[in-house]
Amino acid sequence: MTMQFDSADIEKNKVVSALAYLGILFFLPLVVCPDSQFGRFHANQGLVLLLANVALTLLNIIPILGQILYIVGSIVCLVFFVMGLVNTLQGKAVPLPVIGKITILK
């Protein structure tokens, strides 16, 4: 997917785009570089990951089964966080597994 983004856009905005994976900071690329498609892609990925974490937190309310799913899901989200961060800093636009195809921000 990296081929669909301008290489100058990637180089200029990859650090700001990486910040999108830090929870509520998903909006930073939208504010700092609103015309960057690369930034918008990673802002969307960060938002989807944040919403997955919120859903997991709500799931934690359910005794035993919910708590087990919360622990497993949190580990998966941590792995997705690292994957997104590494891909962004390498200048790649690779969707996260499972949740990466969800598009909230266009």
C-alpha positions in Angstrom: 0.0 0.0 0.0 2.9 2.3 0.4 3.1 2.8 -3.3 -0.1 4.9 -3.3 1.5 7.6 -1.2 3.9 10.2 -2.3 7.4 9.5 -1.1 7.9 13.2 -0.1 4.7 13.0 2.0 5.9 9.8 3.7 9.3 11.3 4.6 7.9 14.6 5.8 5.1 13.2 7.9 6.2 9.8 9.2 7.2 10.9 12.7 3.9 12.8 13.3 2.1 9.8 11.8 3.8 7.5 14.3 2.3 9.5 17.1 -1.2 8.5 15.9 -0.7 5.1 17.5 -0.4 6.6 21.0 -4.0 6.4 22.0 -5.9 9.7 22.0 -3.1 11.3 19.9 -4.6 9.6 16.8 -5.8 13.1 15.7 -2.3 14.7 15.6 -1.6 13.9 11.9 -5.0 15.3 11.0 -4.1 18.6 12.7 -0.4 18.9 12.0 -0.5 17.7 8.4 -4.1 17.7 7.2 -3.3 17.2 3.5 -1.1 14.2 4.1 -2.7 10.9 2.9 0.0 9.0 4.7 -0.8 10.8 7.9 -4.5 10.2 7.4 -4.0 6.5 6.9 -2.1 6.1 10.1 -4.5 8.4 12.0 -7.3 6.0 10.9 -5.3 3.0 12.0 -4.6 4.6 15.4 -8.2 5.5 15.9 -9.3 1.9 15.1 -6.7 0.6 17.6 -7.9 3.0 20.2 -11.5 1.9 19.7 -10.4 -1.7 20.0 -8.8 -0.9 23.3 -11.9 0.8 24.6 -14.0 -2.2 23.6 -11.6 -4.4 25.4 -11.8 -2.3 28.5 -15.6 -2.5 28.4 -15.3 -6.3 28.0 -13.3 -6.4 31.2 -16.5 -5.7 33.2 -17.6 -9.3 32.5 -16.3 -11.6 35.2 -13.8 -14.3 34.3 -14.4 -14.7 30.6 -14.3 -11.0 29.9 -11.2 -10.6 32.0 -9.5 -13.4 30.1 -10.5 -11.9 26.8 -9.3 -8.5 28.0 -5.8 -9.8 28.8 -5.5 -11.7 25.5 -6.9 -8.7 23.6 -4.6 -6.3 25.3 -1.6 -8.4 24.3 -2.8 -8.5 20.7 -3.4 -4.7 20.8 0.1 -4.2 22.1 1.5 -6.2 19.2 -0.6 -4.2 16.8 0.7 -1.0 18.4 4.3 -2.0 17.9 3.6 -3.2 14.3 2.0 0.1 13.4 4.7 2.2 15.0 7.5 0.2 13.3 5.8 0.3 9.9 5.1 4.0 10.2 8.7 4.9 11.1 9.9 2.7 8.2 7.7 4.7 5.9 5.3 1.9 5.2 1.5 2.0 5.0 0.6 -1.6 6.0 -2.9 -2.2 7.4 -2.9 -3.8 10.9 -4.1 -7.4 10.9 -7.8 -8.1 11.5 -8.7 -4.5 12.3 -6.7 -2.7 9.6 -9.4 -2.9 6.9 -11.8 -0.8 9.0 -11.9 2.8 7.6 -13.4 5.5 9.8 -11.4 8.5 8.6 -11.3 9.0 4.8 
